[in-house]
């Protein structure tokens, strides 16, 4: 346990930051899963619509540094490839 006032404050900040970032990561993962689910279902039109929303979420997470920009680009590229492969 933290012994100094500074260490106690940092511990509390760490808990709060972890809670916030966990929610952000969950939002991002859910968006990706929604697109993947529609790709597996074979609904190309709905998958494209879901991708537009997911792309917004992914870019937002990259801007907030929750996700590295190259990882965001990789996820978007793979989702687009999966949607294009449906044709």
ZATOR-538576 format. One line per field, with one value per residue (C-alpha): x, y, z; residue in three letters; residue number from 1. Coordinates in Angstrom, 1 decimal. Example, Ala and Ser with C-alpha at 12.3 -4.5 7.8 and 13.67 -1.06 7.14 Angstrom:
u = (12.3, 13.7)
v = (-4.5, -1.1)
w = (7.8, 7.1)
resn = (Ala, Ser)
resi = (1, 2)
//
This chain:
u = (0.0, 1.1, 2.8, 3.1, 0.4, 1.8, 1.8, -1.8, -2.8, -1.0, -2.7, -6.1, -5.3, -4.2, -7.4, -9.5, -7.4, -7.6, -11.4, -11.7, -9.3, -11.0, -14.3, -12.7, -11.0, -14.3, -16.1, -13.4, -13.5, -17.3, -17.2, -14.8, -16.8, -20.0, -18.3, -16.8, -20.2, -21.9, -19.1, -19.6, -23.3, -22.7, -24.6, -22.2, -24.4, -24.8, -21.1, -20.2, -22.5, -21.1, -17.6, -18.3, -19.2, -16.3, -13.9, -15.0, -14.5, -11.1, -9.8, -11.1, -9.2, -6.0, -6.3, -6.7, -3.6, -5.7, -4.6, -1.4, -2.0, -0.4, -2.6, -5.7, -4.7, -4.1, -7.5, -9.2, -7.3, -8.2, -11.9, -12.0, -10.3, -12.8, -15.7, -14.2, -13.6, -17.4, -17.9)
v = (0.0, 3.6, 5.2, 8.8, 11.3, 11.5, 7.7, 7.5, 10.2, 8.4, 5.1, 6.7, 8.4, 5.1, 3.4, 6.2, 6.1, 2.3, 2.5, 5.1, 3.4, 0.0, 1.5, 3.1, -0.2, -2.1, 0.4, -0.1, -3.9, -4.0, -1.9, -4.4, -7.4, -5.9, -5.7, -9.2, -10.6, -9.1, -10.3, -13.9, -13.5, -12.6, -9.2, -7.0, -3.9, -4.0, -4.8, -1.7, 0.5, -1.0, -0.4, 3.3, 3.5, 1.3, 3.4, 6.5, 4.7, 3.3, 6.7, 8.3, 5.7, 6.4, 10.1, 9.7, 7.4, 4.5, 2.6, 3.1, 4.7, 1.8, -0.7, 1.4, 1.4, -2.4, -3.1, -0.9, -2.5, -6.0, -5.1, -3.6, -6.6, -8.9, -6.9, -6.8, -10.6, -11.1, -10.2)
w = (0.0, -0.6, 2.3, 1.3, 0.3, -3.2, -3.6, -2.4, -4.9, -7.7, -6.8, -6.9, -10.2, -11.6, -10.7, -12.3, -15.4, -15.7, -15.4, -18.1, -20.5, -19.9, -21.0, -24.1, -25.1, -24.6, -26.9, -29.6, -29.3, -29.5, -32.7, -34.3, -33.2, -34.7, -38.1, -37.9, -36.9, -39.9, -42.2, -40.9, -41.4, -45.0, -44.9, -46.9, -46.8, -43.1, -42.6, -44.6, -42.4, -39.3, -40.6, -41.0, -37.3, -36.3, -38.3, -36.4, -33.0, -34.0, -35.2, -32.0, -29.9, -31.9, -31.5, -27.7, -27.6, -26.3, -29.4, -31.4, -34.8, -36.7, -34.8, -35.7, -39.3, -39.3, -37.8, -40.3, -43.2, -42.1, -41.7, -45.2, -46.6, -44.9, -46.3, -49.8, -49.7, -49.3, -53.0)
resn = (Unk, Unk, Unk, Unk, Unk, Unk, Unk, Unk, Unk, Unk, Unk, Unk, Unk, Unk, Unk, Unk, Unk, Unk, Unk, Unk, Unk, Unk, Unk, Unk, Unk, Unk, Unk, Unk, Unk, Unk, Unk, Unk, Unk, Unk, Unk, Unk, Unk, Unk, Unk, Unk, Unk, Unk, Unk, Unk, Unk, Unk, Unk, Unk, Unk, Unk, Unk, Unk, Unk, Unk, Unk, Unk, Unk, Unk, Unk, Unk, Unk, Unk, Unk, Unk, Unk, Unk, Unk, Unk, Unk, Unk, Unk, Unk, Unk, Unk, Unk, Unk, Unk, Unk, Unk, Unk, Unk, Unk, Unk, Unk, Unk, Unk, Unk)
resi = (1, 2, 3, 4, 5, 6, 7, 8, 9, 10, 11, 12, 13, 14, 15, 16, 17, 18, 19, 20, 21, 22, 23, 24, 25, 26, 27, 28, 29, 30, 31, 32, 33, 34, 35, 36, 37, 38, 39, 40, 41, 42, 43, 44, 45, 46, 47, 48, 49, 50, 51, 52, 53, 54, 55, 56, 57, 58, 59, 60, 61, 62, 63, 64, 65, 66, 67, 68, 69, 70, 71, 72, 73, 74, 75, 76, 77, 78, 79, 80, 81, 82, 83, 84, 85, 86, 87)
//
